[in-house]
Amino acid sequence: MNAKLKVSTVMLGVKDVDRAKKFYVEGLGCEPEQDFPGFVKCRLGEGSSSLALYEWAAAAQDAGVSPEGAGFRGSSFHFITDSRDEVDEVMRTAVAAGGTAVKKAAAAEWGGYFGYFSDPDGYLWKVATTA
């Protein structure tokens, strides 16, 4: 058997599951698929991985690692679209839901258009056009 790696769910360790759920579900319109105390899993849309929100310390315990850690985690999530208007709309929606505009959407030297926001736990999202 040649199993190929794929991403079916992205899990975020969050400090407050209820706050994260409010941001992603109520603010950004993600659809809850599972909702338990300390854990929420959401559908993100056709062709996309699921998003799981898991209490930070419990996620660390589950993996058998220390919950200590801070700062940039060396990763970001990207939403690529064909429309500058959609980039602007997603950025506005994220900020209205309690996120932070980290870098305002603007034209890039390479021809695209992009901006960054962070969710309430500091996870970075890049919203961009391809050109």
N, C-alpha and C positions, 0 to 999 in steps of 0.2 A: 504494500500500500504506500503510495506517495502522497501523504497529506500535505496540502499547501496551506501556509499560514494566511489567515485573513482576520480582519478585525470585525467581530460581531457586536461587541459592546465596549465602550470606553467608560471606565469607572473613575470617578473623581472622589478622592477623600476630602470631605468637607467638615468644617467645624460645627455647622448647624444645618442638619438635613432639612428642617422646616423652612429655613431661610433660603437654602439652595433650591428647594422645590418651588417656593414662591417665585424666585427669579426665573427659573427655567420653564415652569409650567404656566404660571399666571402671566409672567412678564414676556416670555419669548414664545409661548404657545406650544411647547412640547407636550406630547400626549402621554399621561401616566399609563404604564402597562402593569406595573407591580407597585404597591404602596404599603410598606410595613414600617413599624417604628424603627428608625435608624437606617432605613434603606428605601430608595425609590428608584425604579427603572422606567425610563421614558422612551417612546418611539420618537425619532427625529424626522421621519419622512421617508418616502419611497426611495430605496436604494442606499439609504444611510445606515450606519451602525446605530445601535441603541446607546443611550446615555444612562449610566447608573450613578446614583449619588449615595455614598456610603459614609457613615460617621468616621472621621479621620482615625481616631484611636482604634476603633473596631476593625477598620480596614488593615491597619498596621498589624494588629494582633492576628487577624485572619491569615496574613502573609508570613507571620513569624518574624517581623522586623520591628525596629524601634520607631515610635511615632515622632521622634525628634526630626526637625528639618525645617528650613525656612528659606525664603528668597526665591529667585528664579529657578524653576524646576527643569529647565532645559528643553521645554516643549511648548507648543502652542497648537491650538485647533484652528483649522482653516475652513472657511465657507467661501467657495469660489462661485461666482455668478457672472452672467453676461451683461448685467445692467448696473451702471453707476447709481441709478435711482434706488435699486435694491440694496446696494452697499450702504447708501445714506439712510435708508429706512431701517435696516437691521441695526445700524449704529445708534440711531435715535431710539429705537425700541429697547435696546439693551440698556442705554443710559436711563430711560424712563422707568425701567424695571428695577433699577438699583445698581447697575453696573457702572463702570468708570471708563470714560473715553481716555485711552492711554495715548493714542495718536490719532488725531482727526483725519478723516478720509480726505485724500488729496491725490492728484495725478502723480505717477511715479516716472522716473527717468526712463524706465524700460517700456513705457507706454500703457501700463495698467493704471488702475485706480484702487487705492486700498486705505484701510484704517484698522486700528486695533482697539479692542475694548477688553476689560477684565471683568470677570464675574465677582460677586462679593467675597469669594475666597482667594482672589488673585489669579485665577487661571486666565491665560491670555487667549483671545480669539482674534484671528485676522480675517477680515471680510474684504474680498477683493474681486476685481474683474481680471480676466486673463490678458487683456490688451485694451 
